[in-house]
Amino acid sequence: MADSHDIPLEKIDNYRWRLPKSYKPGMRVPGIIYADEKLLKDIRHDKALEQVANVAFLPGIVKSSLAMPDIHWGYGFSIGGVAATDIDEGGVISPGGVGFDINCGVRMVKTNLRFEDVRDKMKDLVASLFSNVPAGVGSEGDIRVSQREEKDILIKGAKWAVEKGYGTAEDLECTEEYGAIQGADPAAVSERAFERGKKQSGTLGSGNHFIEVQVIDQLYDRDVCDALGFDLGQVTIMIHSGSRGLGYQICDDYTKSMLRCLEKYHINVPDRQLACAPVNSPEGRAYLAAMKCAANYAWANRQCLMHLTRRAFEKVFAMSWQKMGMGLIYDVCHNIAKIEKHTVDGQEKTLCVHRKGATRAFAPGHPALPERYKKTGQPVIIPGDMGRNSYLLVGTQKAMEDTFGSTCHGAGRVKSRTAATRTIDAGQLLKELSAKGIIVMASGRGTLVEEAPQAYKDVNDVVDVVHNAGIAKRVCRMRPLGVIKG
């Protein structure tokens, strides 16, 4: 691999860079990187740009291999990578373009509580969340299911949780794909994956997964804020989790089995981590059906986590979650491949859109959006690190035209977990967060240092790029008050 500092990039404008198709023989399309000068320096620190070039080899890829400003090195695709393949032209699907934590995603919950309502109760609230929500590697939840019920979860997604009393129909309306993507087939899922998922419904998981209590500290689009009922000083919650061991096992199973497809379908890619198969092949259809199972499991999981979060608030404030106005704003997924229709060179095409560490950002009026968001555009939730900010944005028409309706998904790492563990002191970190008025509880000190603010890019810089590039529009900004980590 070339040193990332030597990779030639052509400046398109202040927020976009082109990696020319001529960089590597075999690239079918150029790369387009969304970044400003400052973020580009961070991006060049790892091999992510090389991965942008490698993705451009995929059969059927259209327009360009895209990278969002939170891009960093991942498995096959960079995290922050977006690529769409034309199914009718032999377009492929790649597990490496989805990732191991399938449908890792974020949901944002509003409340009618104010900062002054929670300020003196934050310690109790964080403790209540930590005791109510199972977190950490291999954590097992109170929501236990039989194998038969687990198959229902894989098909019904968040609807299964709502049917069990863990939420309302309104929650489903405010979830991407209404909480269940059609076409999931449990028969495509291995016994090992079933086993890993059985005990993990309603659990937070480890690493960068979190539940965060926040307060709105900046408004950017007053009209959208008014439509959502948002104002300065209002308390919100973000829940970040995915498909846990089940999704990881599905990715592991299919990344290995798809290696055989490279030879079978005469596919030439420079990295075996990009193992793939035509979407319309038996292997492609099987992976898609299994991936959808994991996606539905993740939506059910976040629905259960929101139910547990509402219960924790009820315990601390001694009132119902309905009275506290704890409604779901939206739930978006990050690691997924979707079959969508997009316009390419003036023609409508059916594409397989890989979004790995990237978020859907559909424009106002899009038929996939619920009626309540037809006018504003799709809510886009961009969490930062636990010491800075998070954002709510909305999708735009420019995103539909330029990025297949996609934008960034978070801040993006600048330090690996190993490097963070080596260079950051947990005790000092907790003091720094406490000085900012942020209360944190985690299942281990290792998780704390791995997720330290200095391990991430500044989300404010990342959001500036997508807003100024026009692929998402800022609505409001939140700062953290209390966080639980897996």
Secondary structure, DSSP 4 states (H G I P E B T S, - for coil): ---GGGS--EEEETTEEEE-GGGSTT-SS-EEEE--HHHHHHHTTSSHHHHHHHHTTSTTB-S-EEEEEEEE--SSSPEEEEEEEEGGGT-EE-GGGT-SSTT-EEEEEEEEEEHHHHGGGHHHHHHHHHHHS--STT---S----HHHHHHHHHHTHHHHHHTTSS-HHHHHTBGGGG--TT--GGGS-HHHHHHHHT-TT---STT-EEEEEEEEEES-HHHHHHHT--TTEEEEEEEE--HHHHHHHHHHHHHHTHHHHHHTT---S-GGG--EETTSHHHHHHHHHHHHHHHHHHHHHHHHHHHHHHHHHHHHTS-TTTTT--EEEEEESSEEEEEEEEETTEEEEEEEEEESEEE-PPTT-TTS-GGGTTT--EEEE---TTS-EEEEE--HHHHHHSSSEEE-S--BSS-HHHHHHH--HHHHHHHHHHTT-EEEES-HHHHHHT-GGGB--HHHHHHHHHHHTSSEEEEEEEEEEEEE-
